Amino acid sequence: MTQTSFDDGDEDDVPEWADRVMADVAREVRRRRKEKGWSAQELADRCEAIGFPIPRNVIANMESGRRAVLPLVEVMVLAKALHTHPIHLIYPVGHIAEVQKLPLTYPVNTEKAMRWFADLDQTFTAGPANHSMLHDHLAHGEALAEAVAAIKGEAYQREVADLTADDGERAQALRAQADFAERAARAKYDLRRVRRAIYAEGGYLPDLPTTLTDVDPDEGYERKTV
């Protein structure tokens, strides 16, 4: 299914574009609901269980196009209830061939629009002025997970080396401990670098576990909080 073709210069394109986006979401909600064999009431019950009730008649009106608005919070709850992510309701790759990313633009491949929406191509990371906080926080999460895993691995191998009476096992454990220590050092370096970048961009710094309190610069800085 493809959205209606672009009407170049049409001053009414903005509301028309908004209607198309909402219609795409509604069709994808209905498709996924039908795929699971659920009634509109069953989907409504699942939304209520999440903690944000969306009545059956609201879902029915949305799917049939009789509803004039579709709040973002409902898209988020519907996605959770349907075991997917909001972006897959907005950009149903494989089920809609083309969409308009914005009003007064020509249709593009749905996958391309999704990548733009999620900045998967890092469009906004070309220079310092366009630094992407999203990618810094994603990099922070990866470095943090690696550092925590490496520290745990190092501690475990140290314990093995201390407790074993076999010289061969001790040597093997010490080698593994050294490998984990090297991994931890690299992860801490990456973590320190990305935290400095986040701070420089004016973002808040995620909390660190006590095992990584040595990551932040010695000079210290005032941390922003959410």
Secondary structure as GFF3:
##gff-version 3
##sequence-region A 1 226
A	DSSP	alpha_helix	13	36	.	.	.	ID=ss1
A	DSSP	alpha_helix	40	50	.	.	.	ID=ss2
A	DSSP	alpha_helix	56	64	.	.	.	ID=ss3
A	DSSP	alpha_helix	72	81	.	.	.	ID=ss4
A	DSSP	alpha_helix	86	90	.	.	.	ID=ss5
A	DSSP	beta_strand	98	99	.	.	.	ID=ss6
A	DSSP	beta_strand	108	109	.	.	.	ID=ss7
A	DSSP	alpha_helix	110	118	.	.	.	ID=ss8
A	DSSP	three_ten_helix	128	130	.	.	.	ID=ss9
A	DSSP	alpha_helix	133	163	.	.	.	ID=ss10
A	DSSP	alpha_helix	167	200	.	.	.	ID=ss11
A	DSSP	three_ten_helix	210	212	.	.	.	ID=ss12
###
